Amino acid sequence: EDESEEEPKLKYERLSNGVTEILQKDAASCMTVHEKFLALGTHYGKVYLLDVQGNITQKFDVSPVKINQISLDESGEHMGVCSEDGKVQVFGLYSVEEFHETFDCPIKIVAVHPHFVRSHFKQFVTGGKKLLLYERGWMNRWKPSVLHEGEGNIRNVKWRGHLIAWANNMGVKILDMISKQRITNVPRDDISLRPDMYPCSLCWKDNLTLIIGWGNSVKICSVKERHASEMRDLPNRYVEIVFQFDTEFYISGLAPLCDQLVILSYVKEISEKTEVECCARPRLDIVQPLPESCEEISSDALTVRGFQENECRDYHLEYSEGESLFYIISPRDVVVAKERDQDDHIDWLLEKKKYEEALMAAEISQKTIKKHKILDIGLAYINHLVEKGEYDLAARKCQKILGKNTELWEFEVYKFKEIGQLKAISRYLPRRDPVLKPLIYEMVLHEFLESDYEGFATLIKEWPGDLYNNTIIVQAVVDHLKKDPQNRTLLQTLAELYTYDQRYGRALEIYLTLRHKDVFQLIHKHNLFSSIRDKIVLLMDFDSEKAVDMLLDNEDKISIDRVVEELENRHELQHVYLHKLFKRDHHKGQRYHEKQISLYAEYDRPNLLPFLRDSTHCPLEKALEICQQRNFVEETVYLLSRMGNSRSALKMIMEELQDVDKAIEFAKEQDDGELWEDLILYSIDKPPFITGLLNNIGTHVDPILLIHRIKEGMEIPNLRDSLVKILQDYNLQILLREGCKKILVADSLSLLKKMHRTQMRGVLVDEENICESCLSPILPSDASKSFNVVVFHCRHMFHKECLPVSNTVSPVQFCNICSAKHRGPGSAILDIKK
């Protein structure tokens, strides 16, 4: 199949039932379509009324010869018929109303007024050599009048609203029935074609748009109102050709389809055998009109019965406006074309094996499709993918298509098993809502266990343990481990299975053997601390950091003593544990601090000195002994100083380390004059040490003491620079002192001013205040009498006579409550007299 083939726009079916019977004995000559029924005329002069399925509902014997035209009004209650022997009949299908007339020439066309059912529209036209209008007048008599003659036979006529369009040998005319004026003449393009063999096709798209097809030319004409200023002696309407284009073949019929056009074409071709021109299958094209051309939307060749013998005039195209139904009439066949619906679209996609598009179309239109089911399309799609070998895609589509249908899931799994593709579907099996039978999952797991250990391990991790019988799978894994006991993948998977089965002890053993990172998670999650009491060394060997953190976080479950005991033979691990414990809490492992001195000295000397500084429980003598044995100078110095033997410590720095800067730093830390004296005595005969002292001693010891002791003539490196630094340090000290003095003076002055402002403020004395000595109101009840009150700055108040007599020479009195001896908040007083 050509994958690029476009989907047809229309679908076709033969009109059968009664039509089949008619055309077996007779031939179709014309047909007209109403929304309720069809009217078919034959070569033997019969008119049949048919339902839309082609069943005969009524039959009329009109003439012994060919029926040329059938016309119906819009109501479908009145019919006009004309025949080759000149007979014209207009009659009511449901009334006794009837008109009969026989002319002396063949009548090719008849058209009743679209509103013939109304009494004031009882009109129809006939066409032979003349175009005659019949109107019913007074006394129900029919009055004929000639609308046109003299240009050959009338070949076609179409009546819409107030406009009649007809075609004769010269062209197409349009008559306005209101003004009784002919408003246009559209000449035919190819006058070489016989008009009887290649008749004109007319079709009204709406009340003002006429479509003309003649030969291989198409014109779309629009009837427009003429502006009043342009009328003069012209009709009040005119026609404008809005689209005009040529087709590849001769036109047998036209019909509108929205803004597109349906064209029935008569085709001739050269026979490959005889090389003679012959009739080919007619074509039904859908085109999009453009101003001077057209765009072909679709084209279908129709296999009608007897097409080899037909001419252009033998084909007709009729249509039902409301339903987009198109009827292709030929002498031996009637074919119905209709727009394809969503079911037809899905049929075409399935036929082209475009299953995914078909499934998508069905999902979008699931409420409107009648023929197809989404599930059936989906299952066909899965089968198609399996046939193509696209097993993974087929399995992935199962999720969407099968949904929660467990029976279909199980059926598909068995189908995948038959073709050896269980692995492909394993990733997509449902695990929750729905859940399949355990046998299904076990079958898939066994498939992987036989051929793909990694895939088996992945499924065990991803699938919940309740999907399958855990005992069966464990036994299967154990059986495989007998063949390959060191297979890490199987061992790890077995540990996971034991975990699902809550056999945590066995899982832990495997994890520890494998040194698997999940061992700590397993212990925490399932509280397996009782199971690891004798496995601490294994855990520490695997990951000492994680192991120590876990043990320290769970001291209540595994004690410090138990851990230290288990690690007794592994001192390096014991040190890691005790070091981390000390970092967390300096006091918890105090009983092991003595042991830790040796451990630090052996495995971690950089942390020995910090440990000695931070620990308050380690025995200093033991520590000093170990450090002296190992000649750890810095640690020994620290221990000597901590034990109060600063002189020995300083001596060790000077003699062992010979580091004057460290010695000076040590002396600064001790802040002991005698130590400085020892340092100076030791350094006095060593010029480099003197330089170091001169550079650093200035802020702690008077440099003059050192300078006086330097022997005359001793050469001291960088002496000048050292003396300059001493002077600069001294100058800096002077500047600092002066700066501090200025700050102190400024602060003192500021505070003095603040105190003065505070003491200058008034103090409120009222009836509520009391004497702090006699506890009576401070103010007398009789304000006219004189009184003396003493108010201290501490806000305590006294009657003057209640204050004790001062024994001092100073006249200043003090608050008995706040201060009796020292000047303070209550020392200054306010004396109120009246």
Secondary structure, DSSP 8 states (H G I E B T S, - for coil): --TT----SEEEEE--THHHHHHHHS-EEEEEE-SS-EEEEETTSEEEEE-TT--EEEEEE--SS-EEEEEE-TTS-EEEEEETTSEEEEEESSSS-EEEEE-SS---EEEE-TTTTSGGG-EEEEESSEEEEEEE-GGG-EEEEEEEESSS---EEEEETTEEEEE-SSEEEEEETTTTEEEEEEE-S-TTS-TTTS--EEEEEETTEEEEEETTEEEEEEEEE--GGG-TTS-SEEEEEEEEEE-SSEEEEEEEETTEEEEEEE-EEE-TTT--EEE---EEEEEEE-SS-EEEEEEEE---TTGGG--GGG-EEEEETTTTEEEEEETTEEEEEEE--HHHHHHHHHHTT-HHHHHHHHHHTTTT-SS--HHHHHHHHHHHHHHHT-HHHHHHHHHHHHTT-HHHHHHHHHHHHHTT-HHHHHTTS--SSS---HHHHHHHHHHHHHH-HHHHHHHHHHS-GGGS-HHHHHHHHHHHHHH-TT-HHHHHHHHHHHHHTT-HHHHHHHHHHHT-TTHHHHHHHHT-GGGSTT-HHHHHHH-HHHHHHHHHHTTTTS-HHHHHHHTTT-HHHHHHHHHHHHHH-TTTTGGGHHHHHHHHHHH-GGGHHHHHHH-SSS-HHHHHHHHHHTT-HHHHHHHHHHTT-HHHHHHHIIIII--HHHHHHHHHHHT-HHHHHHHHHHHTT-HHHHHHHHHH-TTTS-HHHHHHHS-TT---TTHHHHHHHHHHHHHHHHHHHHHHHHHHHHHHHHHHHHHHHHHTS-----TT-B-TTT-SBSS-S-TTS--EEEEETTS-EEEGGGS----SSS-----TTT-SSS-STTSSEEEEE-
